[in-house]
């Protein structure tokens, strides 16, 4: 990717700015060129850019001080959690700092009476569950990267996961956030109360992708572990049949805790990686998890298996123990790692479609795979129609990356055409930025941009992400039009 011209004024002041940052965070500034390589991309590894410097605060006060410093010096800032973003949401800027929140990883309070926990943004998603599971509680959203991804990043991207079908995305499990604005001021949205007066600004900042401020504290909802849970592993002769089964289950009024589909390509990779014992003869498998009271789980399992048989299921296996259920899920959670072993590079797409469109969309993706000459593994949250096609390519082969991007763009366009949306949980970042006009009219985008400007009038927070352009901001009562090009103007257009 050809990078934009850097701000020469900022680059000329690099030593001065780094010294100022070190005065604020004495043991948390990385400026050595070799060390900065570790931060030059996130999980969208096709694009790389070393930041001006990396700052790793330990406290909310240090975050506020860094933000105020950036505001005063017109220094751009990109927030980063664990760097697991698959949309380039934390891709650095060469003339901006990367604010890493991984050292702010503590649990501040566990309040089981109110079924919530107050945590710092750098704690891992899985770390919250591990802190409360001995008491019979857990945190419901479970992205595949939950062992590494942070709760602050989950808030920024409104992350989901396998169990989002029944228990919702991050926004449905979020109670409150402490939020640092670009001038260093910290504000609180929401809290332990069921509802709060005023505008729902908590809903506004959830999924804000780092464009509005920096999360410094999060209050999450905890849930009681269900008394019974069972996973059904159902084999199908085609991925279309598996997709239709999902649509029929939901149409029957059944809401499983999770419903996941994998195709043959994905299953082969997973079996070679961790051997969970998936059916070898199937073209696709459906994993459906049911939870609740034991009698309810047993009865619902019978209904789901009956619907599966009507859709031509080859076989069905139900877990008898928690260990068996964990083994079934182990393969699904390892899908991305497994696919990464069979190709040098991979694009993990993220689009959402109506469940009624699962079969035709999956068929079309298979056709496009042949047209573009690139293999694709389908692994996705079937219950809510959130697709994650894994496009395999080799960046060392001329034209492969461009074909992969074009393929990915066509998948996302197809999602919108059938009544879906560009993203389900990965966010827009830079990956889908130039496709936003497919979903939003110019007026729609302009209104969203004005919200960004209200929080960040100088456009210092994560510029170049989400919006194809940022035309104007209001500051001091006057309109300021941004005539310069947005960062990453030469990002290969999807």
Buried (B, 14 or more C-beta within 10 A) or exposed (E): BEBBEBBEEBEEBEEEBBEBBBEBBEEBBBBEEEEBEEBBBBBBBBBBBBBBBBBBBBEBBBBBBBBBBBBEBEBBBBBBBBBBBBBBBBBBBBBBBBBBBBBBBEBEEBEEEBBBBBBBBBBBBBBBBEBBEEEEBBBBBBBBBBEBBBBBBBBBBBBBBBBBBBBBBBBBBBBBBBBBBBBBEBEBBBBBEEEBEEEEBBEEBBBBBBBBBBBBBBBBBBBEEBEEBBBBBBBBBBBBBBBBBBBBBBEEEBEBBBBBBBBBBBBBBBBEBBEBBBBEEBBBBBBBBBBBEEEBBEEBBEBBBEBBEEBBBBEBBBBEEEEBBEBBBBBBBBBBEBBBEBBEBBBBBBBBBEBBBBBBBBBBBBEBBEEBEBBBBBBBBBBBBBBBBBBBBEEEEEEBBEBBBBBBBBBBBBBBEBEBBBBBBBBBBBBBBBBBEBBBEEEEBBEBBEBBBEBBBBBBBBBBBBBBBBBBBEEEEEEBEBEEEBBBEEBBEB
